[in-house]
Amino acid sequence: MTNQVNARELILDLLLAIDNGSPSHAAIRDVLDKHRYLPRQERAFVKRVTEGTLEYQLQLDYILNLYSSVTTARMKPVIREILRMSVYQLKYMDSVPDSAVVNEAVMLTQKRGFYNLKAFVNGVLRSIARGLSGISWPDREKELSRYLSIRYSIPMFLTEKWLAVYGPETTEKILSDMVTEKPVTIRCRTSLSDPETIRKSLISQGVHVEQAPYLPYAFRISGYDNLTDLEAFREGKIAVQDVSSMLVAEAAAPKRGDYVLDLCAAPGGKSLHVGDKMEGYGQVDARDISDAKVALIEENIQRMQSINVQTRVQDATVFDADSECIADIVLADVPCSGYGVIGRKPEIKYRTSPKRLEELVSLQRLILERAQEYVKSRGVLIYSTCTISQEENEENMMWFLNNHPSYRLESLDPFLPEELHSESTGLGYLQLLPGVHGTDGFFIARFRRK
């Protein structure tokens, strides 16, 4: 019982921290690392309930608002999160008895000093437990956008936007993927060991390994307790990276001896991949805006012992005269809405807005303006985002071409796996969609300076 209470306290503290702005993936990782002494089952419980409560937050609020005399928007943050995490367990975790969920929630309410709200929490949760199977949801036929918003817990302005662009079938595939648990994807560093040897090493440590799509050196792994316990990780033979991100280095196609400038590099996955593809030759100049971000890149450089990647603190929106027209390849993986990685960072969908999107587009165009100044004659500029927003992707691409006649799109087909070839890749850009391509949502465009 003590472990269960402690686990639920950890979940509550995590949800409150994330609600106050902490990135969910980092917050969960740090807490689990700090509490490695807990049994594996308890740690798995903390991870699942925290992630699940975040993923289904809008749906959980919908349920709570049907049964509570106080809307979730008006609740005290501690009570709101206790109720959310409890409703998630009631709806999605059959292994936890309803009575245990309610009792633990009441105890946690009391432990946090809200004695006068114990009866409220108890009453709301018992009512939901009794009525959960009979809840009335929005009508799919009459209110498709609202139905999808509640069913997959995504703001309605996004369901409306994606329905208009992708249609009902593809939109639902995207949304379903965003609430589907995913294994971790890794990149094998083929310069250090062949993928098959790494696969066998992981399996020998009890890891479940399956081939990821498109790239022979990419695997999906699950069934392990802690990444740092894996021999291949400690030896720098693997890097955690989604296939969509790996395709940036494929699209860049660096050669031995190239000088590559990565403007928004943290935490360094693409920089290190490009460095590996150059087999230790040439130079990758990995930059980002702050000491903290650059420290993340340095940490990965040290672990992987990369010899041709260097770092520097540099704001990508500020022109660097020393870098003008000197790079063979410039990577502009710009700050974006992150809609393509909502499945891994669910809090993104609750922190977005149309106004925020407008601000991001302006920032992206400013970074593109700077990036194009660093590309040498006949050099390559790669523009990429981890989103599925047309404003940030195709519209920015066309804006750039219209304002910079010295650049043209160049076909991606010579650099991408044949399964990804399409009319758009032949023109020079690729939009990957969650639930459709088996990767995160990602956009890549390749420009050549004339």
N, C-alpha and C positions, 0 to 999 in steps of 0.2 A: 504493500500500500504506500509506503514511504517513497519508493522509487517512482510510482505512478504520479504521486503528487508533485515530486520534484520535476518529472518530465513535463507535466502540464504547466508548471511555473516557468520552465525554460521556454515552452511554446508561447506562453503569454508575453514574456519579456521580449521574445523575438518579434512577435507581431506588433508590439508597441514600438519597438525600435524601427521596424520597417515602415510603420505608419508615420514615424517622425523623419523618414528620409533615407534610412540605411538601405543599401542594395541588398536584396533578399539573398542572393547566392553567397555573397561575402559574409553576411551576418550569420547565416545557417552554418557555413563552413567554419567560421571562427568559434561558434558555440560548441559545435560537435568536436572540434579539435581540443577545446578547453576541457570538455567532459568526456574524454576518451575512456575514462575509468568506468563509465556506465556500461551495462550489458549491451551487446549489439542490438538486441531487440528493442531496448528502450531508446537507443539513439535513432533507430529506424522509425520508431513511433514519433519522436520529436520532428524528424525531417518530413515525414509524410503528412502529419497534421498541420504543420506550419505551411508547407507548400500547398496542400489541398485547400486550406482556409483562404490563402491568398488567391489561388486560382478561381475559386467559386465565390468570392466575396460578394459580388452583386446578387447572385442567386441566394446566398445565405441571408443577405439583408432583405431580399424580397420575402423570404419565408418568415423571418423575424417580424417584419412589419405587418404581416397578416395576423400575428398572434400577440403582439406586444402593444400595450396602450401608449408606449413611448416609442417613437420612431428611432431607428438606429442613428440617424443624423443628430438626434438630441440626447443620446445616451452619453454617459461618462465613458471616456476611451477604454478604461480597464474593463468595465462591464460589457461594453460593446464587443471587445475582443474575446472575453470569456464566453459570451453567447455565441459568437461566430464559430469559434473553435469547437464548441459543444454541438452546435447544429451540424457542423461538418461531420463529426463523429457519428451522430445519430443517423445521418442520411447515407454516408459513404463507408462506414466501417462496421460491418455486421459482427466482427469479432469482439467488439466492445459492447457489453450489455447496456441497454438504455438507462437502467437504474444506476449503473456505475458512472455513466457520463453525467447524469444529473447530480448525483451526490458529490462527485469530484468538483463540479462547477460551483456548487454551493459552498463547499469547503474552501475553494480558492477565493471565492468572493469574500468570505469571512476573514481568511488569512490576509487579504489585502486591505482589511479595515472597513469594508462596506457591510457592516452587520445589518444595517437597516434595509439592505437590498437583497438579503438572502431569500426572503419569501418571493420577491419579484422574479429573481433568477430561477428559483425552483418552479414557480407557477408557469412561467413562459416555456421553459424547457419540457415540463411534463405535458403541457398542452400540445406542443409540437410533436413530441414522441407519440402521442395518441393519434394526432391528425395528419401525420406526414404523408401517409399513403393516399390521402384524399385531397391533397392540395390542388387548387385550381390554377393552372398556368395560363399565360397569354395564348390566345388562339393562333395557331400557326398559319391558318388560311387567311384570317382577317388582319393579323398584325405580325407579319413575318419578321420584320426588323426587330420588334419588341420581343417576340418569341425567342429569336436567336440571341438577343442581348441577355435575356434572363437565363436561357438554357445553357449558354456557354460563358456567361458572366463577363460580358464585354460591353463597354459604353455604346449606346445606341447610335451615336453619330458615326462610330466606326462601322457598325453593321450596315448602316445606310450607305456609307461611302463604298464599302466593298461589294455590296449587292449591286450597286450601279456600275461598278467596274468589272467584276468577275462573274456576276450572276449568282442565283441561289445555290446551285450544286457545288461550284468551286468554293464559294464563300463558306458553306457549311463544312467542307473538307478542311479549309484553313482553320476555322474556329474549333473544330473537333480536335485537330492536331495540337492546338494551343493548350488544351487541357488533358493531353495524353502524356503519361510519364515516359521519359526518354532515357535510354542508356547514355553513358558518356562516350563521346567520340574522340579517338586519339589518332595522331599522326605518327607513323613510324619514321624515324630518321634513318633513311636507307644508306646514308654515308657511314653510319656506325654499325648497322646490322640489317640483315634482310628481314622483311616482314614475317616470313614463316618462322624464323628463329625467335623473333619477339613474340609471335603468337603462342608458340610452344612454351616459352618462358612464363607467360601470363597464365596459361592453362595449368601449368605445374603448380602455380600458387592458388589454384582454386577459382580463377577468374573465368567467367563465361565470356567467350569472344565470338563475335560474328563479323563477317565482312560488311563494311559500309559501302554505299553505292559509289560508282563512278571511278574511284581511285584505288589501285591495288595496295597502296601503303596506308589505307585508312581502315580502322576497325572500330566497332562498337563494343564496349565492355560493361559488364555488370556483375553483381554477385560478390564484390569485394567490400571490405569494411572501410579501408582508408587508402587513398591513392598513394600517400607517401610510404606505405608499407610495400609497395610493388617494386621489385628489383629493377625493372626496366625504367620506371620513373626516376628512381634514385640515381641511376646511372646515366640519365639524360638521353635515353634511347627513344622515349616517346614524349609527345607533347599533347595536352588536351586542346583540341581544336575541331570545330565543326567542319565538315566537308565543304560547305559553302565558303568558309573562310579560306580553306586550302586552295580553292579554285582561283582565288586572287593571284597567288603566286604562279599558278599554271598560266593564267591569262597574261601576267607580266612577262613570263618567259625570259628571265634574266640569263645572261651568258657569263662565263668566267671572265673576271676582270671588270665587269660593269660597276658603275657607281650608281647606287640606288638610294633615293631619298624618300623616307617614309615620314610624312608630316604629322600624322595623328596615330602614333605607333603603339601606345600602351594597350594591353600589357605585353605586346611584342610578338605575338604569334605569327603575324604575317612577315615581319622583319626577319625573324629567325628562320622561317620557312624559305624566304628568298635567299638568305645567306647560305642555307643548306643546299639549295639548288645550284648555287655557284661553287659548291664543293670547297668552301673555305677561301676561295679567291675573291678578288674585288672588294667592295666595301658597301655596307648598308649603314646609312646614317639615319638612326631611329630617333625621332624627336617627339616631344609632347610638351604640353603647356606648363607643367608644374614639376617640382622636385619629387612629389609623391608619385606621380604617374611615371616619371623616368625611373624611379626606384623599383617599380614593378617590372619594367623592362630589364633593368640591371639584374634583378633577382633571377629572372629566367635565363639571361645570358650566362650567369655564373653556374646555374644548375646544369645547363646544357653545354657549357664550355665552348660557346661559339666564338670563333677567333676573328670573324670579319664583320661583326656588328658592333657599332659604337653608338653611344647615346648623347643626347644634348637637350637641354631645356630650351624650347623655342615656341613661341606662340605662332600657330600656323596662319593667323590672320595678319601678322606683321611681316612686311617684306624684309628679306635678308639679302642684301646686295651681294654678299660674298658667294651666294649660291646661284646667282643669275646664270641661266643657260649652261649649266655644267653637268646636269644629271642625265644619264642614259635612260633611267626610268624614275618617274615620280609616282608614289602611291598616295592617293588622297582618299583614305578611308575615313570619311568625315563624320563628325557627331551627327546623330540622326534620331528620329522618333523611336527606333528600336522595335517597330511593330513586328519585324521578322523573328525576333527572339523572345516574344511574349511567353512562349512555352517554357523558356528557361528562367525568365525574369518577369513573373506575372504582375509585379507592382507597376510595371511600365504602363499598363493599360488604364490604371487609375490616376496616373499623373499627367496624362496627355490632354490636349484640348486643341481646337482649331487655331486659336491664337498662338499656342506654343509651336504648332506646325509652321505657321507663317514665319516666326522668328528663326526657326531652324533652317528654313529654305534660304533666308537672307544670309545666315552664317555660312551655309554650304557654298553659296555662290561667291562669297568673299574669299573662302579658302581656295576655291577653284581658280579665282583670279590670281592669287599668290602662286598656286601650284604650277600654273602654266608658264610662269616667268622663269622657273628653274629647269625646264626641259630643254636640252640642247637640240640643235637642228637634227631632224630625223629621229629624235628621241620619242619615248612613249610615256603617256600619262594614263594611269589607271584610276578611274573614279569608282568608288564602291560605297555601299551602305548596307546595314543590316535591317532594312525595312522593305515594306511592300507598297509604299505610298507613291503614287504617280508624280505628285508634286516634287518629291525629293529625288525621284529617279529619272523617268523618261523626260519630264518637263525640264529638269535641271540640265539633262544631257542636251536637249534641243536648244535651251537658252545658251549653253556654252558654245555650241556649234555656230549659232547665229551671231554671237558676239566675238568669236575668235576664228576668223576665216583661215588663219594659218594652221588650224588643226582639222583633221578629218577622222571619222570613225574607221576602224580597221577590223576586219573580220576576226572573230574569236575562234572560228572553226579549226584552224591549225593547232590550237592550244588546248581545246577542250575534248573530253571523251565524246565519241560519236553519238552516244545516247542523248546528249544535251544539244546536239546540232538542231537548229531551227532557222526560220526566216530571220529572226532577230539576231541570233548569234552570227549569221552570215553577214549581217549589217555591222555588227560590232558591239552588241550588248546582250545581257542575259538577266532575266528576272526569275529567280527561284522562289517558289511558293511553298510554305509549310503545308503538309498534307497532300501535296501534289508531286513534289520532286524528292521527297524523303530526306530533306535537309531543312535547316533554318531558312527563313525568308531572307533573300540577299539579292543585291543588284550589282552588276559589274559592267562597266563600259571601258573599252580600250580606244584611246585616241593616239594618233600619230601626228607629230609636228612635221609640217611640210618642209 
